[in-house]
Amino acid sequence: MQTFVLAGGCFWCLDAVYRTLRGVSDVVSGYTGGATKNPSYEAVCTGMTGHAEAVKVVFDETVIPPEVILDVFFSLHDPRQLNRQGNDVGTQYRSAMFYEDEAQKAEFQTARDRASDYWEGGLVTTIEPLGVWYDAEDYHQDFFAKNPGQGYCLAVAQPKVNKIRKGFAEYVLAS
């Protein structure tokens, strides 16, 4: 099993997408990359803690290759937008990959290089050492599944789920 910590806008979208993939055994929404201890969602939303909304994606690399997990990451958000995704604005919505060791850092750099061939205009995705991780509040975990009719889920998360289901169909769980 491997774990990647990724940030690309609101964690609800990343959580929703990764939960649809075969080989992903867990997705945990949380906060990392900041200085404030035990940040709350409200504090992170101010942009003053330095944390990013992120997900820990735990997956079986014998079922879904690490490259696919990372290609999904670069497909489900716009890695050219600095400190924002759509209407979500602030450093907490930055595009970032948080590595555990030098091997993972190199893997992330390779994936970012691969993505730069797809995205024109230069990527702003940072590759940062994984610092302290804080799980987000319970109501953020598996938010999309628990709130499918919520406006943000319908307008933002659902289209991203649909895009990944289409583009990575061979890795999507049967409905």
Buried (B, 14 or more C-beta within 10 A) or exposed (E): EBBBBBBBBBBBBBBBBBBBBBBBEEBBBBBBBBEBEEBBBEBBBEBBBBBBBBBBBBBEEEEBEBEBBBBBBBBBBBBBBEBBBBEBEBBBBBBBBBBEEEEBBEBBEEBBEEBBEEBEEEBBBBBBEBBBBBEBEEEBBBBBEEBEEEEBBEEBBBEBBEBBBEEBEEBBEEE
